[in-house]
Amino acid sequence: MKYLIIGPSWVGDMVMAQTLFITLKQQDPEAIIDVLAPAWSAPLLERMPEVRKGLDMPLGHGKLDLGTRRQLGKSLISEQYDQAMVLPNSLKSSLVPFWAKIPKRTGWRGEMRYGLLNDLRPLDKERYPLMVERFIALAFPKGQALPEELPRPHMEANIENRDAARSRFQLTSDKPVLALCPGAEFGPAKKWPEKHYAAVAQKKLEEGWQVWLFGSEKDRPGNETLAGFISDEHKSSVHNLAGQTSLAEAIDLLSCADAVVSNDSGLMHIAAALGRNLAVIYGSTSPGFTPPLNDNHKILRLGLDCSPCFKRECPLGHLNCLNDLKPELAINALDKLDGKLIDINTDEALNEQ
């Protein structure tokens, strides 16, 4: 079988999409899997051994441009794909497989895609509460039960690229590494305060660790604020990498981390796929939909009546779900995770708090 997967437009979703690729390979080890996705996703796909190649989707998120989509679809006819699987729910995402004349085109009903998809499925959100379940279900006949054990994302760092990045940013290996990912593309209702991150960093610095701060260019000012809370004697062990690394470098450097503290973000899913010890902060969102998919994680959330609200900004204006989640919870989580592989589900994590 030769598959064309229309990939998602967010980092975390693309990481979770690997569960579908793994499932297809389990069903047919000789399967050929190509993924049509934004160019930024190439480093992710290159670190997923199930994917033969990534194909660049030249249009940005939200752009229709029927002419370009039609031309792209026709250019793929010669590939003779057997099946397309469309992970986004938009109508426009189903156009390229249709114009590529792929005989079987699978996806959830989404936006009125009748005719464009000929293996169109109604989504039962109660049956498939997790995003990865919705991805994996597309690999099975309509209505078939999913396996009890679902695959998890597992990314492979590029060792050569990792070493080059460490050299470029003058990062040493003489101390354990705490990676902090304080940003969140979704909005401020997913961002734990910088002073809370700084308290965790200060504690680990005093224990002889070093701290690497990750994120995009727009996260750099917030990371600088975070670093400003660190005592002078330890500032030299804090490295603000936000906006300095490529996505490929960020992935490979995260593979060096002994522990990671992150908001619910794309970098969180990357850290989980790399098998890092991971403490995840949840505010406006829920681990019941997009949890970290590794054994050695700890979920930190307060479970207030007003959360999860799934809003980009706090509709009540107080952000208590994050402000009141104290740094000691993350520090304790890291202590429990240190050197261990533990499987803590959401209920257990909440009960412990």
N, C-alpha and C positions, 0 to 999 in steps of 0.2 A: 504494500500500500504506500501511496505517495500522498502526503498531506500538505495542505497550505493552511496555516493557522493565522487568522487575523488577530493580532495581539492587542492587548490593552494599552492605554496611554499613560499609565501611572507606574512608577517604579515598583511599588509594593505589589500591585496587581500582576505585573510581569513576572516578578519572583514567584508568586503563587501559581501562575500559569504553568510553571515547570511541572507541577503535579500532573497536569494533563499530558505533557510530553512523556513523562515517566510511564504513565498508564498505557499510552499507545505503544511504547517500546516493550512493556511487559506483555502486551497482547501479541505483538509482532516485532521480535528483535531486529528484523530487517527493514522495518518501516523507515521511510524517508520523511523527515519533518523539516519544513521550511516555515519561517515565521515572518509575516509582513507586519512591520512595526516602525515607529518613529526611529530616526537614525540614532538618537541618544541611547536607545536600548541595546545597541550592538555589543557593548562590553558585558552586559548581562547574558545575552544569548551565547556569546563566545565562551562563557564559563559554564554553560549547560551542555554536557556531552551528548544529550539526546538530539540536539538541534544540528541539522546539517549546515544550514546557513540562514542568516537573517537577511531579509529583503527590505530595503529602505522605502518607507511610506513618505513620499515627498511633501505631503500636505500636513499642516499643523492641526492640532486638536480643534475641532469645531468647523473647519473649512470644508465646504461642499465640493466645489470645482468639479463638476460632472465630466468635463472634457479630459482633465488629467486622470481621473479615476477610470474612465473608459479606456483611455490609451494604455494605462498601466495594466488593466485587465486583459486587453488584447495582446499585450506583450508577453503575458504569462500562458497563453493558450498552448504554446509549444512545449511547455513543461509537462503537460498532460497529467495534472494532478487527479487523483481518484476521488478525493474528498476534501472539502474546505470546512473548517470549524471557525465560526465567527464569535469571538469572546465578547466584544462590546455589544451593547443592545441597540445601538443606533441604526437607522435605516441606511445611512451613507456607508457604514462599515461593511454592509453586505453587497455593495455594488461591484467591487472588484472581482470577487469569486463568480458572480453572475456573468460579467463580461469576459471572464477567463474561461467560460464554458465548462466549469468543473461540474461533473455529473451529479455529485451528492454534496449539498450545501447545508450544513447543520448549524443550528443556533437556537437560542431562546427567542420567544415571540417578540419581545421588545417593541420597538416602533414599527408598526404596520409593515412587516417585511414579507407579506404573502407574495409568492411567486419568485421573489429574489432568493429566498431560502426554501428548499423543497423537503427538508427534514426539520420542520419548524415545531418547536416544543413549548407548551405552556409551562411556566415556571411555578412550581409549588414551593414557596419560600419556607413553609413549615417543614417540608420534607428535606429541603436542602438549605439549612440556615447558614452554613459556612460558604464563603466565596469559593474555596477550593472544591467543595462538593459540587457546586454549580459548574465548575470547569470540568472536573473529572466525569460527571454524569454524561457529558457530551460524547465521551469515548464508548459509551454503552448504548445498546438499543433502548429506545424510548420506554420508560417505565421500569427498566431492570434495576433491581436493588444494587446498591454499591457494595463493594467488599467491606468487610469489617475493619480491616487494616488499610488505611489510605496512605499513599505515598506522600512524602514530604519533600519540599525543595531541598536540594543539596548542591551547592555551588562549589566549584573548584577554583581556588585562587591561582593566578599566574605567578609562579615563584620568581621568575626573572623580572617581571614587571614590579613585583612587590619589593624586591631588593633594590631595584633602581629607584623606586619612589622613596624608600627609606634613606638612600644616599642623597637624593635630590633635596629632601626636606631636613636632612641632618638629624634623623631620628635614630636613637641608639636602641640597643637590645639589652642593655645592662640592668634595666629595671622592668618590673611588670607593667603592663599598659592598661590603663582605664580609658576606654573610648566613650566620649559623651556625644550624643546626637540631640542637641537641644532644639533643633528646628522642626517645622512641620509645614509642608506646602499647603495643607488644607486651610489653616488659619490659626489664630491665637487661642482658640478654645481647645486646642490639642497641645499647647506649649506649657510645660511646667516652668515655673519662674526660674530665671537665671541664678538667683541667690540660693535656691534649693539645690540646683546642680552644683553650684560652687561649694556648698557645704559638704556634699558627697566627695567632690574633688579634693577639698582640703583634708578630709579624713584620710583618704587613700594616699595623698602626697606625704602626710605625716608618717604613714606606714612604709614609706620608701618607694611608692609607685611614681610613674609619670602619667600625665594626662594628655590625650590627644582630642581636640575638639573638631568635629566634622560638621559639614553642612555646605550649602550653596553660598554664593557671593552675598545674597541678601541676608544670610544668617551670620555673616561675619561681624557686624556691629553688636549683635546680641551676644556672640561668643566673646567679644572684647569686654563687654559689660561683665560677663561671667568671670573672665580672667581678672578683672579689676577687684573682685572680692577676695582673691587669693592672697595670702600673706606674702610679703616681699621675699622672704627666704625661700619660698617654693615657686615663685613665678617662673624661674628658668626651666622648670620641669613641665610647664604647660605650653602646648603647641597648638596654635589656632590654625587649622588647615582649611577652614571654610573658604570656599571660593578659590582655593589654590590648587586643588586636586582635580583631575578629570574623574569621571565616574569610575573608570577602570582602576585608577590609582586608589580611589576611596574604597572600592571593593577589596583590593588586595591588601591595603593597609589595615582595614578592619579585620582581616584574617589574622593579624598579629595580636589582636586585643585579648588580654586575659579575662576581661570583663567589659560589658557594655551597659550603659544606662541610656535609654532612648524614649522619646515620645512615640506614639503610634504613627510611624512614618515609613517611607520606603527604605531608609537606612536600617530601621528596625528589622524589616523582613530580610534584608541582605545579611545582617548580623546573625539572624536565626538560621538562615540557609548555610551560613559558614560554620555553624555549630558553636558559636560563642556563648559563654555564660552571659545571661541577658536579663536585666530588670527593665520592665516596660511600664511607662506611665500612661494611664488612660484617664482622660477627662471627658470630653464631649462624645467620644466614640466608645465602642463596646468590643471586648475580646470575644463576644459571642458571634461576631461576623468575620473579623480578620485577626485572629490571634497569632502570636508567634508560633511557628511550627517546628520547634525543636524541643527536646526533653528538658534541657538545662536552662529553663527560664522561670522568672517569677513575675506575676502580674500584680501591679500596684494600682489600686483604685479604691475610692471611698464608697461608691455605691449610693450616692445621695439620691433623694427622691427626684431631683431635677435632672439626673443624668442616667443614661446617655441621652443627650438632646440632639446629637448629630448636627449641631450648628457650628458655623465657622467662628462666630463670636458668641460670647455668653449672652443669651437673651435676657437674663436677669441682672447683668452688669456687675456681678460679684466674683465670678470664676472660682467659687469655693471648692469645686471638685478638684482643682489643681492647687490653689493657694493653701488649702488646709491639709494637703497631703504632704506630710513632713519629711524632710530628708532622712531622718532616722529609719524610716521604712525601707528606703533604698539601700542604706548602709547595711541594715540587717539582712536584706535580701542578698546582697553581694557576699556577706559573710557565710550565708547558708549555701550559696552556689559555689564558693571557692573550692575548686578541685573536685567537685562532685557532678554527677549527672543525675538530676532528679526530675520527675515528671509531676508537676503541680498543676492541677486543673483550676479553672476559675473559681469554683465554689470553695475549694480548699484554701486558695489564696485569700479569698474574702473572709473566710472563717478565721484564718490566722490573724487577720487585722482586727 
